Amino acid sequence: MPSVLKRVRRTPLLGRALTLVLATLWLAGCTSPSSLPLADDHLRSAEPGNFDHVFVAEDKRLPQFSTVFIEPATVALSDYWLRERRTEYTQRDLDRIQEDYGRYLNEALSEGLSEETGLKIVEDRTSADMVFRPRLRNLNIYAPDLSVPGNNRYYTREVGNATFDLVIEEPNGKVLAQFIDHRETQGFAGQDLEWTTRATNYRQFSRLMERWTSNLSSYLLIANAVPPATE
């Protein structure tokens, strides 16, 4: 649960306990591999490394590649966020959040992969060895990120969570691998609660995207799928 201070309606102890149990069961169900949205039925579970789940094609090995085309990232807000904010956000808010967070994820992948590996990011799908299809799912921003803020201020150590979902495929569309990881933005133990604004949301989620990119770079380098960075 987020460390957020705001005016809330009191809830009976039994109700809070039941809510916690139901939330735990729901999260347990969401982490089942059989319930994950796999990009291809032929993918099989592999060593996850620093991710929750990694799936690869049946040959269990990624081929070597040196050039990548990264498709524009898609973003989907969580059902919880959409339900809780349904009377507050506008379509303009949704469009802005999806556009901004998609751009931040693409920037993190392009810059991080270029710096940490020898991959070359190209702008033409047909000239790439591989195509990356990034998606940010279940985006949940704890404090509202709206054009017209409400009357309450929100203070938190973490600003939200999301699921990173990256598919690697050949230019012809054959899916070779998929990386899935659900993670909280990183708070610091003992850190004071921070007034959450759009800027703090972007900053912490950008750091999370950079962490996913670093984990991806490490995985690909260890698998000998990409060349090491040159000095």
N, C-alpha and C positions, 0 to 999 in steps of 0.2 A: 504494500500500500504506500502511496506517496506521503512524504512528510509535509503535508500542507495544512496550514492553519487558516481556518475561515469560520464564519458563522454557520453552524449546522444545527439541524433539528435533533433533539435527543432521541436515541433509539434504545428500547429495552434491552437488557443484557442478553436475554434468550434470543432475541431477534438478531443481535450482533453476532452471537455464537453460530447461529444457523447460517447467516450470511457468509461467515468465514469458512464453514464446512463446505457449503455449496461452491464457493469460489475455488477452494482447494481441489474439489472433484472436477470442476470445469477445466482448471489448468492442467490437471493430470490427463484428462481426455485429450486436450489440445496437443500434448507432446507425443501422442502415439504416432509412430511412423505411418500406420495405415490410414490416418486421418489427414496426412499432409498432402497439399496439392502438388503432386509430382508432375513434372513437365512431360514425362514420357513413361509409359508402362514398362519399358524395358530397363529402367534404372534400378540399380540394386544398392543396398546400403553398404557404405564403405567406412574406413577409419575416419572419424569426424574431425580429428585435430582439435582446434580451438572453436569449432562450430558445434551447434546442437546436432545437426545432421548433415552428412555429405552422401550424395548418391552419384554413382557412376554407371556408365554403360556396362553391358555384360562382360566385356573384356577386362574390366577392373583396372584399367590403366589409361591415363590421359596421354595423348600423343604430344610430342614437343611442338611448340608453336612460338612465333616471335612477333607477330603483328595481330592487333585486336581492333575490332570495331565495337564500340560501346553504344548500344541503343539508348535513346532517351529513357531515363528511369520513370516507371509509373509508381504512383503513390495512392494508397487506399487507407483512409482513416478507419479506426476500429468501430465496430458496431456500438460499443459502449460509449465512445466519444460522441458519435452521431446521435445516440439516444439521449444522453445526458445534456447535450447542448442544442437539442432540436429547436428550442424556442429562442436561441440566441444567435446562431450563425446564419449567414446568408450564402447564396450560391457564390457570390464574390469572395467570401471568406474561404470556401472550399477550393475554388479555383486557385486562389493565391497560395494557400498552404500546399496544395498538390504541386503547383509549378515550382515554388521555392524549394521545397524539400527534395523534389526530383532533381532540380539543378544542383543542389548541394551534394547529393549522392553521386551524380555524374562527375562533378568536380573532384570529389574525394577519390573516386576510382581512377580517373584519368591521371591526376597528379601523383597519387600514391603508387600506382603500378609503375609509372614512368620512373619515379625516383628509387623505388625499392627493388625493381627487377630490370632486365634488359628489354622488356616489351616495348614495342613501338605502337602508339595509339594512332590509328588511321581514321580518316573521315569517310571512307568509301567501303561499304560492306563487301563488295565483290573483290576488293584488293586485300582483304584480311584473311589470315589463317584461321582465326576463330572469331565468333561473335559472342559478346556478353549481353545478356538481357537482365538488367537489374530491376528489382521491384522492392518497394518498401510497403509492407503490409501491416495491418493492425496498428497503425500509428495512433498513439494515445498521448495527447499533450495534457498534463494534469491541470494546469491553469488555462483558462480560455485564451486562445490566440485569435482575437476577433477584431474587426475594424472598429466597432463601437464597444469599448470595454464596459463591464458592469460596475456596480458600486463597490464590490468587494476587492480587496487586495489579497493575492495569494503568495505565501511564503513556503519555500520548499528547498530540499537538498538535491533532489533529482527532479527533472522536468518532465519525464515521461518514459515511454518504452515503445518499441517497434520490432517488427520482424524483417530481417534482411533475407531476401530470396533472390539468388543469382543463378541464372541458367547459362551454361556454356554450350554453344552449339557450333557446328560447322556452317559455313556460308550457305550450304544447300539446305539447312534446316535440321540436320540430324543432331539430336541432343546427345551430348557426351557426359555432362555432369550437372549437378545442382547442389548449391550450398544454401542451407537454411539455418538461421540463428535468431532467436528472440532474446532481446537484451534490454536492460534498463540503462538509461543514461547514468553516467558515473558520478556519484556523490562522494564526498570525503568525510571519513569518520571524524566527528568532533567539529565539523564545519557548521557555522551558524546558518540558520535558515536565511535564504536569500529571497528578496522580492522578485518574483518571476515576471518577466516582461517578454515581449516578442524577441528581443535581442538575446536574452539569456536562453530562451528556448532554442533559438538557432545555434547559439554557441555550443551548448551541450550536445545537441543532436549532431552537429558537425563533427565534434570530437568522437562521438560514437561511430559515425560513418568512417572516420579515419581509422578507428580501431578495427572495424570489419575489414577495411582494405588491407591493413597491415597483416591481419590474420590470413587473408586470402593470398597475399604475396608470399608469406612464409609457407603456406600449404603448397602452392604451385612450385616454389623453389625446391622444397624437400622432395616433391614428387618428380623433380627433374623435367617438368613440363615446360618451363620457361627459362630463358637464359638469365644469368646473374647480372646485376647492375654493373656497368663499367664505371670506373673512376673518372 
